């Protein structure tokens, strides 16, 4: 585990890209999802820096649901 000094702030590029999650105590996007001809999810921080196992599992579960939903 390590400290992230400067996490990225992500801004959606178009209407098919949406903020997915936000930094705690902020309205700044920490993750963006895109749904078009393909789907992608990008975070402004390393996934492995999420300390709580339940939080990591919930986030990954939701990302996988997004990727595989119809």
Helices and strands as residue ranges (DSSP letters): E 17-22, E 29-35, E 39-43, G 47-49, H 53-68
